[in-house]
Structures are given as structure tokens and as C-alpha cells.
Amino acid sequence: MLKEAKLGVVLLANRDHQFGDAYDMMDLSAMSENMLVEACSLGLGDVWLGGYPEQERVEFLKTFFKQPENIVPNWVLSFGHPLHELKPKDKWDPKKVHYNTY
């Protein structure tokens, strides 16, 4: 999904300027979702490619992109033009919605 993509974005955390892993994950997740939603609104295809919390994947990205020790690559977003139109998935399940109880 990345090899033939027009653009790949690596989401990085700088361990020298942080409040903790949880904040990095929240900030990077929100930023990633916003980028994916905007790309979709522009008619582009996009994929959130895994990394964190799989340490093996994080280390691969860190080595591949030659990141210094304080910079941690968390995941990659892939953007491009879809080869074909995908239909939205119907994942709605009313049994998964709970009101005032679980």
C-alpha cells in the first residue's frame, strides 16, 4: 500500500519535547485521523499503516529512516489515487450501543 503510493507520511514523536507516550499517541492519532479524513474529502485514497505499539515495526521504521535516538517513528500514512472505487463498509450494529450501562 505504500510502495506505489504517491505520498507516505511518517508520524514521529520527539522524546525530548513530550509529556509522555500517552500524549504522543493522542496527538499523533488525532493528527493522523484529520489527515485521512481530509484526503478522503479530496477524493484520495489513504491507509493507516501499522507501527506502534509493535516494537519490531517501530524499530524497522527507526532504522530505515535513520532516526536519532530521541525521535520515534510511530506509524506511516499512505496517500494516493484509488485504483477502483470502494464502497463504504456497513459495520453498524445496534447491539454495540449501550445507554447508561454496559
ABEGO torsion letter per residue (X at the ends): XAAABABBBBBBBBAABBAEAAAAAAAAAAAAAAAAAAAAAAGBBBBBBBBOABAAAAAAAAAAAGBBAABBBABBBBBBBBABBBBBBBABBAAABBBGBX
